[in-house]
Amino acid sequence: MKAFRLDQLEAERAANQGAYLRFLRERTMSAGLYALDAGAQDAQGPHEQDEIYLVVSGRASITVGEETTQVGRGSVVFVPARMPHRFHHITEDLRVMVIFSPPEG
C-alpha cells in the first residue's frame, strides 16, 4: 500500500517551487498534484493520456474542447486523451489532484 497526505504533498510541491508534483507512477496510472494561484495562467497543452481532475480546493473555470464549466472543491472532470483543455478565471488558489491513465511520461 502507498498512502499520501494532501498537506504533505502540497508542502513538497511548494518546496520544489513547481506547479505540478507527480507523487505516484504505477504500471497503469500516475497521479499528481497541480496548483494554480488565483489569477494565474494555465499553460498546459493536451496530454497523450486520459485524465481525471479532482478539485481539492479553490475555484476556477475549465474548458475542455468547446465546453466550459465552473469547478470548485469536490468537482471531478474527465478529459479524454489529446483533448485541448485549460483552467482559467481562477478566482481562488486552485489545488487539483490529477490522475493519468496510462501513466504520464
C-alpha positions in Angstrom: 0.0 0.0 0.0 1.0 3.6 -0.6 -0.7 6.3 1.3 -0.4 10.1 1.0 -1.5 13.2 2.9 -2.5 16.2 0.8 -0.9 18.7 3.2 2.4 16.9 2.9 2.1 16.7 -0.9 1.4 20.4 -1.1 4.4 21.2 1.1 6.6 19.1 -1.1 5.2 20.8 -4.3 5.7 24.2 -2.8 9.3 23.4 -1.6 10.2 22.4 -5.2 8.6 25.7 -6.5 6.7 24.0 -9.3 3.1 24.0 -10.2 3.0 20.2 -10.5 4.2 17.4 -8.3 3.9 13.8 -9.6 3.7 11.6 -6.5 2.7 8.2 -7.9 3.7 6.3 -11.0 2.5 2.7 -11.5 2.2 0.4 -14.5 -1.3 1.6 -15.5 -1.6 5.0 -14.0 0.1 8.0 -12.4 -1.1 10.8 -10.1 0.0 14.3 -9.2 -1.0 17.5 -7.5 -1.4 20.6 -9.7 -1.5 24.1 -8.3 -2.5 27.4 -9.9 -2.8 30.5 -7.8 -5.7 32.9 -8.2 -5.2 34.9 -11.4 -2.6 32.5 -12.8 -2.5 31.4 -16.4 -2.7 27.6 -17.1 -0.3 26.9 -19.9 -0.8 23.2 -20.2 -1.5 21.5 -23.5 -3.2 18.3 -24.4 -1.8 15.1 -23.0 -1.4 11.7 -24.6 -3.3 10.1 -21.7 -6.9 10.2 -20.4 -7.0 12.2 -17.2 -9.3 12.9 -14.3 -9.1 16.1 -12.3 -10.4 16.2 -8.7 -10.6 19.7 -7.3 -9.2 19.6 -3.8 -9.7 23.4 -3.2 -10.2 26.7 -5.0 -12.4 28.0 -7.7 -12.0 28.3 -11.5 -13.5 27.6 -14.8 -12.2 24.8 -17.1 -12.6 24.5 -20.8 -12.4 21.0 -22.4 -12.7 21.2 -26.1 -15.6 23.5 -26.7 -17.3 23.0 -23.3 -16.7 25.2 -20.3 -17.9 24.7 -16.7 -17.1 26.2 -13.3 -15.3 24.0 -10.8 -14.7 24.1 -7.0 -13.9 21.8 -4.2 -15.2 18.3 -4.9 -15.6 18.8 -8.7 -14.5 15.9 -10.9 -13.7 16.4 -14.6 -12.7 13.7 -17.1 -10.5 14.9 -20.0 -10.0 12.5 -22.9 -6.5 12.0 -24.3 -5.3 14.6 -26.8 -8.3 16.9 -26.0 -7.3 20.6 -25.6 -8.1 21.9 -22.1 -7.2 24.5 -19.6 -8.2 26.1 -16.3 -9.0 29.9 -16.4 -10.7 32.6 -14.5 -9.1 31.2 -11.3 -10.7 33.2 -8.5 -9.3 31.2 -5.6 -6.0 29.3 -5.3 -6.6 26.1 -7.1 -5.3 22.7 -6.0 -6.2 19.7 -8.2 -5.4 16.0 -7.9 -4.6 14.7 -11.4 -4.9 11.0 -12.4 -3.4 9.9 -15.7 -4.1 6.5 -17.4 -1.9 5.2 -18.8 0.8 6.9 -16.7 2.3 10.1 -17.9 5.9 10.4 -19.1 
